[in-house]
Amino acid sequence: MRALTDLRWNNVGALSALSLAVGLWWLSAPSVAQKAQGKAPPPVPVKVAPVVVQDQALSLSAVGQVQASQQAVVRARIEGLLTEVRFTEGQVVRQGQVLARLDDRSLRAQVAQAQGELRRLQAQLDLAQLELQRTQGLVAASAVSTQQRDQQQAQVAQLQAQVQSQQASLSQAQTQLSYTVITAPFTGRVGLRQVDVGNVVRPTDAQGIVTLVQTQPLVVVFHAPQTRLADVRRATQQAGGAVVTVAEREGGPILARGRLQSTDNAVDAGSGTLKLKAELAPSGDRLWPGQFVTVDLSTGAMPGALTLPAKAVQRGLRGSVAWRVVQGQAQMVPVQPRWQSDAVVVIEPQPDGLKAGDLVVVDGQSRLKPQASVKVLDGTGAARATRQP
């Protein structure tokens, strides 16, 4: 009996020791829930850029099309057989230079016939005028009646009218003959020949013989959205026209410069844009009519502007915001844009807003929330240290 009692007391002591050990472990080690609650999320990788104060040049960028200042389809003005082509495709020709000739034998014969008829009538007129002079002398001597003199005067007037009519016929025949020689209406570059020697050409031919374009100077036509009409108005008010630069693509090398020449008289109701035209300085053969280019129109300047990259500005239901990085944390800052382009945004200075030198996020905003921890990456994607205020 005593042995049984001792065994019970031994079991109770063992259980007490085990409970004490479990309690000490529980107090010394944090629970799984406590671990999960105390673990912070990893920092969000972002790329940043500084806010700067600078003299910001204002410009308007658009896609434009290069056009010739003059363009003409060279056609025959009369129907005839094409006998000669005197240009090379792509050649630069001068105004008045002969481009083609038509068969002119029939028209030359008509001119010769009209000249002969004119000489015949002129001879009859000369004879009638001499006869009128003699008749007037005889009338003075009362040798003939005044009726004969009046008849002679009428005959002279009739012959004068016939001579005048024949001169018009001769002029018309000579004009028709001149149409057999096709010349360049202005200095420019010819395109591809549309018809070969031996074909009959007509004034109604849609493609004509060749297309001629004036490539010096060229013009560029582009469109400005109606939201930028204030910028366009400033550009048109600049003396001599606002400066225009043309590049093959955005950010590419400048191919030509020019001046804003004119604007359309109304905004297009379908697209909501205003058409503008600029004349370009001679640029050699770097631009061709019909080529699409990127146009940059200078609309003025904004000195001492507070600017940040356009990628840093996000727009939502409550307006525009930017994310500022301060001591490794993200802060959402409202911004009020004054002017913007595809590259930069000029904002209004505000007491609690962005200031020069602030770092704003330009990539990685989608994962940010206020007070989120961030890791700033450099251009290669590696983390870098940031200067803390």
C-alpha positions as CSV (number, residue, x, y, z in Angstrom):
1,M,0.0,0.0,0.0
2,R,2.8,2.3,0.9
3,A,4.5,1.4,-2.4
4,L,1.5,2.4,-4.4
5,T,1.3,5.7,-2.6
6,D,5.0,6.4,-3.4
7,L,4.3,5.6,-7.1
8,R,1.5,8.1,-7.2
9,W,3.6,10.8,-5.7
10,N,6.4,10.1,-8.2
11,N,3.9,10.4,-11.1
12,V,2.6,13.7,-9.8
13,G,6.1,15.1,-9.5
14,A,7.0,14.1,-13.0
15,L,3.8,15.8,-14.4
16,S,4.6,18.9,-12.4
17,A,8.1,19.0,-13.7
18,L,6.9,18.6,-17.3
19,S,4.3,21.3,-16.9
20,L,6.9,23.7,-15.5
21,A,9.2,23.0,-18.5
22,V,6.4,23.6,-21.1
23,G,5.4,26.8,-19.3
24,L,8.9,28.1,-19.4
25,W,9.3,27.3,-23.1
26,W,6.0,29.0,-23.9
27,L,7.0,32.1,-22.0
28,S,10.4,32.3,-23.6
29,A,9.5,31.5,-27.2
30,P,7.0,33.8,-29.3
31,S,4.0,32.1,-30.7
32,V,3.5,31.5,-34.5
33,A,0.8,34.1,-34.6
34,Q,3.2,36.6,-32.9
35,K,5.9,35.8,-35.5
36,A,3.5,36.3,-38.4
37,Q,2.2,39.5,-36.9
38,G,5.7,41.0,-36.4
39,K,7.1,40.2,-39.8
40,A,7.3,43.3,-42.1
41,P,6.6,43.0,-45.9
42,P,9.6,43.3,-48.2
43,P,10.4,46.7,-49.7
44,V,9.0,47.6,-53.1
45,P,11.7,48.1,-55.8
46,V,11.3,51.4,-57.6
47,K,13.2,53.8,-59.8
48,V,13.3,57.5,-59.0
49,A,14.2,60.8,-60.5
50,P,14.8,64.2,-58.9
51,V,12.5,67.2,-59.1
52,V,14.4,70.1,-60.6
53,V,13.9,73.9,-61.1
54,Q,14.9,74.9,-64.6
55,D,14.1,77.1,-67.6
56,Q,11.6,74.9,-69.4
57,A,11.3,75.4,-73.2
58,L,7.7,74.9,-74.2
59,S,7.0,72.9,-77.3
60,L,4.3,70.9,-79.0
61,S,5.1,67.6,-80.6
62,A,3.0,66.0,-83.3
63,V,3.3,63.6,-86.2
64,G,3.4,65.5,-89.5
65,Q,3.7,64.8,-93.2
66,V,6.3,66.5,-95.5
67,Q,4.7,68.0,-98.6
68,A,6.1,69.8,-101.6
69,S,5.4,73.5,-101.8
70,Q,4.1,73.0,-105.3
71,Q,3.0,69.9,-107.1
72,A,1.7,69.4,-110.6
73,V,0.8,66.5,-112.8
74,V,2.3,67.3,-116.2
75,R,-0.3,66.5,-118.9
76,A,-0.6,67.1,-122.6
77,R,-2.9,70.0,-123.4
78,I,-3.9,68.5,-126.7
79,E,-4.3,65.0,-128.0
80,G,-1.3,63.8,-129.9
81,L,1.3,61.2,-130.5
82,L,4.2,61.3,-127.9
83,T,7.4,61.4,-130.0
84,E,10.1,62.4,-127.5
85,V,10.7,62.3,-123.7
86,R,13.5,64.6,-122.7
87,F,13.9,64.0,-118.9
88,T,15.3,61.2,-116.7
89,E,13.2,59.9,-113.9
90,G,14.1,61.6,-110.6
91,Q,15.9,64.4,-112.4
92,V,15.8,68.0,-111.2
93,V,14.5,70.2,-114.0
94,R,14.3,74.0,-114.4
95,Q,11.2,76.1,-115.1
96,G,10.6,76.2,-118.9
97,Q,12.8,73.2,-119.6
98,V,11.4,70.9,-122.3
99,L,10.1,67.6,-120.9
100,A,8.4,66.0,-123.9
101,R,7.3,66.6,-127.5
102,L,4.3,65.6,-129.5
103,D,3.9,65.0,-133.2
104,D,3.4,68.5,-134.6
105,R,3.4,68.0,-138.4
106,S,-0.3,68.5,-138.8
107,L,-0.3,71.6,-136.7
108,R,2.6,73.1,-138.5
109,A,0.7,72.7,-141.8
110,Q,-2.3,74.5,-140.2
111,V,-0.1,77.4,-139.1
112,A,1.5,77.7,-142.6
113,Q,-2.0,77.6,-144.2
114,A,-3.2,80.3,-141.8
115,Q,-0.2,82.5,-142.5
116,G,-0.8,82.2,-146.3
117,E,-4.4,83.2,-146.0
118,L,-3.4,86.1,-143.8
119,R,-0.9,87.3,-146.4
120,R,-3.6,87.1,-149.1
121,L,-6.1,89.1,-147.2
122,Q,-3.5,91.6,-146.2
123,A,-2.6,92.1,-149.9
124,Q,-6.3,92.7,-150.8
125,L,-6.5,95.2,-147.9
126,D,-3.5,97.1,-149.1
127,L,-5.0,97.3,-152.6
128,A,-8.4,98.4,-151.3
129,Q,-6.8,101.2,-149.2
130,L,-4.9,102.5,-152.2
131,E,-8.1,102.5,-154.2
132,L,-9.8,104.4,-151.4
133,Q,-7.2,107.0,-151.5
134,R,-7.7,107.5,-155.2
135,T,-11.4,107.6,-154.9
136,Q,-11.2,110.3,-152.2
137,G,-9.1,112.4,-154.5
138,L,-11.6,112.0,-157.4
139,V,-14.4,113.0,-155.1
140,A,-12.6,116.1,-154.2
141,A,-12.3,116.9,-157.9
142,S,-16.0,115.9,-158.4
143,A,-14.9,113.2,-160.8
144,V,-16.7,110.4,-158.9
145,S,-19.7,110.3,-156.7
146,T,-19.6,110.1,-152.9
147,Q,-21.4,106.8,-153.2
148,Q,-18.4,105.1,-154.8
149,R,-16.2,106.5,-152.1
150,D,-18.5,105.1,-149.4
151,Q,-18.5,101.7,-151.1
152,Q,-14.8,101.7,-151.2
153,Q,-14.6,102.5,-147.5
154,A,-16.9,99.7,-146.7
155,Q,-14.8,97.3,-148.7
156,V,-11.7,98.4,-146.8
157,A,-13.4,97.9,-143.4
158,Q,-14.6,94.5,-144.5
159,L,-11.1,93.5,-145.5
160,Q,-9.7,94.8,-142.2
161,A,-12.2,92.6,-140.3
162,Q,-11.2,89.6,-142.4
163,V,-7.5,90.3,-141.7
164,Q,-8.2,90.6,-138.0
165,S,-10.1,87.3,-138.0
166,Q,-7.4,85.6,-139.8
167,Q,-4.8,86.9,-137.4
168,A,-6.8,85.3,-134.6
169,S,-7.0,82.0,-136.5
170,L,-3.2,82.1,-137.0
171,S,-2.7,82.9,-133.3
172,Q,-4.9,79.9,-132.3
173,A,-3.0,77.6,-134.7
174,Q,0.3,78.8,-133.3
175,T,-0.9,78.2,-129.7
176,Q,-2.0,74.7,-130.6
177,L,1.4,74.1,-132.1
178,S,3.1,75.4,-128.9
179,Y,1.2,72.7,-126.9
180,T,3.2,70.0,-128.7
181,V,6.2,71.1,-126.7
182,I,5.6,70.2,-123.0
183,T,7.7,72.2,-120.5
184,A,8.2,72.3,-116.8
185,P,5.8,74.8,-115.1
186,F,8.3,75.4,-112.2
187,T,11.7,74.2,-111.0
188,G,11.4,70.8,-109.2
189,R,12.0,67.1,-109.4
190,V,10.2,64.8,-111.8
191,G,9.0,61.4,-110.7
192,L,8.5,58.2,-112.6
193,R,7.4,58.4,-116.3
194,Q,3.8,57.3,-116.7
195,V,3.8,56.9,-120.5
196,D,6.3,55.9,-123.2
197,V,7.1,57.2,-126.6
198,G,4.7,56.1,-129.2
199,N,1.6,56.3,-127.2
200,V,-1.2,58.8,-127.8
201,V,-1.7,61.2,-124.9
202,R,-4.7,63.2,-124.0
203,P,-5.6,66.1,-121.7
204,T,-8.0,63.7,-119.8
205,D,-5.3,61.2,-118.9
206,A,-5.5,61.0,-115.0
207,Q,-1.8,60.1,-114.5
208,G,-0.5,62.5,-117.1
209,I,3.1,62.1,-118.4
210,V,4.9,62.7,-115.2
211,T,4.5,64.3,-111.7
212,L,6.6,67.3,-110.9
213,V,7.2,68.5,-107.3
214,Q,9.0,71.5,-106.0
215,T,11.3,70.3,-103.2
216,Q,13.0,73.6,-102.3
217,P,11.5,74.6,-100.0
218,L,9.5,71.8,-98.5
219,V,6.6,72.3,-96.1
220,V,5.4,70.1,-93.3
221,V,1.7,69.8,-92.3
222,F,0.8,68.6,-88.8
223,H,-2.2,68.8,-86.4
224,A,-2.4,70.3,-82.9
225,P,-5.2,69.1,-80.5
226,Q,-7.7,71.7,-79.5
227,T,-6.5,71.5,-75.9
228,R,-3.2,73.1,-77.0
229,L,-4.8,76.1,-78.8
230,A,-3.3,78.4,-76.3
231,D,0.2,77.2,-77.2
232,V,-0.6,77.5,-80.9
233,R,-1.8,81.1,-80.3
234,R,1.5,82.0,-78.6
235,A,3.4,80.4,-81.5
236,T,1.6,82.4,-84.1
237,Q,2.3,85.6,-82.2
238,Q,6.0,85.1,-82.4
239,A,7.8,87.5,-84.8
240,G,8.7,85.7,-88.0
241,G,6.9,82.5,-87.0
242,A,7.7,80.0,-84.3
243,V,10.7,77.7,-84.8
244,V,9.9,74.2,-86.0
245,T,12.2,71.2,-86.0
246,V,11.7,68.0,-87.9
247,A,13.1,64.5,-87.0
248,E,12.5,61.1,-88.6
249,R,11.3,59.8,-85.2
250,E,10.8,61.0,-81.7
251,G,14.2,61.6,-80.1
252,G,16.0,61.2,-83.4
253,P,18.5,63.6,-85.0
254,I,17.0,66.8,-86.4
255,L,16.7,66.7,-90.2
256,A,15.5,70.2,-90.9
257,R,14.4,73.4,-89.3
258,G,11.8,75.9,-90.3
259,R,9.2,78.5,-89.3
260,L,5.5,78.2,-88.7
261,Q,3.8,79.6,-91.8
262,S,0.1,79.4,-91.3
263,T,-2.8,77.7,-89.6
264,D,-6.2,76.5,-90.8
265,N,-9.2,78.7,-90.2
266,A,-11.2,76.2,-88.1
267,V,-10.8,73.2,-85.8
268,D,-11.7,69.9,-87.5
269,A,-15.0,68.8,-86.0
270,G,-14.2,65.1,-86.6
271,S,-10.8,64.9,-85.0
272,G,-10.8,68.0,-82.7
273,T,-7.5,69.2,-84.1
274,L,-6.2,72.3,-85.9
275,K,-4.1,71.9,-89.0
276,L,-0.8,73.8,-89.1
277,K,1.8,74.3,-91.9
278,A,5.4,75.2,-91.5
279,E,8.0,76.0,-94.2
280,L,11.3,74.2,-93.9
281,A,14.8,75.5,-94.8
282,P,16.6,73.7,-97.6
283,S,17.8,70.4,-96.2
284,G,19.2,68.6,-99.3
285,D,17.8,65.2,-99.9
286,R,17.2,64.2,-96.3
287,L,13.4,64.8,-96.6
288,W,11.0,63.6,-99.3
289,P,7.4,64.7,-100.0
290,G,4.9,62.3,-98.4
291,Q,7.3,61.3,-95.7
292,F,5.9,61.1,-92.1
293,V,8.1,62.8,-89.5
294,T,8.0,64.0,-85.9
295,V,7.4,67.7,-85.6
296,D,8.4,69.8,-82.6
297,L,6.9,73.3,-82.5
298,S,8.4,75.9,-80.1
299,T,5.7,77.7,-78.3
300,G,7.7,79.8,-75.8
301,A,9.6,79.3,-72.5
302,M,8.7,79.1,-68.8
303,P,11.7,80.4,-66.7
304,G,12.3,78.8,-63.2
305,A,9.8,76.1,-63.7
306,L,9.4,73.2,-61.2
307,T,9.6,70.1,-63.3
308,L,9.5,66.4,-62.9
309,P,9.4,63.5,-65.4
310,A,6.1,62.8,-67.0
311,K,6.3,59.1,-65.9
312,A,6.1,60.3,-62.2
313,V,2.6,61.8,-62.5
314,Q,-0.4,59.5,-62.1
315,R,-4.0,60.6,-62.7
316,G,-7.0,59.4,-60.8
317,L,-10.4,60.4,-59.7
318,R,-9.0,62.9,-57.2
319,G,-6.6,64.5,-59.6
320,S,-2.9,64.1,-60.3
321,V,-0.5,62.7,-57.7
322,A,3.2,61.7,-57.5
323,W,5.0,59.4,-55.1
324,R,7.9,61.0,-53.2
325,V,10.5,58.8,-51.5
326,V,11.5,60.1,-48.0
327,Q,13.8,58.0,-45.7
328,G,13.0,54.8,-47.6
329,Q,9.2,55.3,-47.5
330,A,6.7,56.3,-50.1
331,Q,4.5,59.4,-49.7
332,M,1.6,60.2,-52.0
333,V,1.8,63.9,-52.9
334,P,-0.9,65.8,-54.9
335,V,0.4,67.8,-57.8
336,Q,-1.2,70.5,-60.1
337,P,0.3,70.4,-63.6
338,R,0.8,73.7,-65.4
339,W,2.2,72.4,-68.6
340,Q,3.2,68.9,-69.8
341,S,4.8,67.1,-72.7
342,D,5.6,63.5,-73.4
343,A,8.8,63.9,-71.3
344,V,8.3,66.4,-68.5
345,V,5.5,68.0,-66.4
346,V,5.7,71.5,-65.0
347,I,3.8,71.7,-61.7
348,E,2.5,74.6,-59.5
349,P,4.6,75.0,-56.3
350,Q,2.6,74.2,-53.2
351,P,3.5,74.7,-49.5
352,D,3.3,71.0,-48.7
353,G,4.0,69.8,-52.2
354,L,7.0,68.7,-54.1
355,K,10.2,70.8,-53.9
356,A,13.4,70.9,-55.9
357,G,15.6,68.0,-55.0
358,D,12.8,65.6,-54.0
359,L,13.0,62.1,-55.4
360,V,9.9,60.9,-57.1
361,V,9.1,57.4,-58.3
362,V,9.1,57.0,-62.1
363,D,8.7,53.2,-62.2
364,G,7.0,50.8,-59.8
365,Q,4.1,53.0,-58.6
366,S,1.5,50.2,-59.1
367,R,2.7,48.4,-55.9
368,L,3.0,51.4,-53.7
369,K,0.7,52.6,-50.9
370,P,1.3,55.3,-48.3
371,Q,4.2,54.7,-45.9
372,A,5.3,51.6,-47.9
373,S,8.9,50.7,-47.6
374,V,10.8,51.1,-50.9
375,K,14.1,49.9,-52.4
376,V,15.5,52.4,-54.9
377,L,17.1,50.8,-58.0
378,D,19.6,52.3,-60.3
379,G,19.4,52.2,-64.1
380,T,20.7,48.6,-64.2
381,G,18.1,47.3,-61.7
382,A,20.6,47.1,-58.7
383,A,19.6,48.7,-55.4
384,R,21.4,51.9,-54.5
385,A,21.5,54.1,-51.4
386,T,19.5,57.3,-51.3
387,R,20.4,60.5,-49.6
388,Q,18.1,61.1,-46.7
389,P,16.9,64.6,-45.9
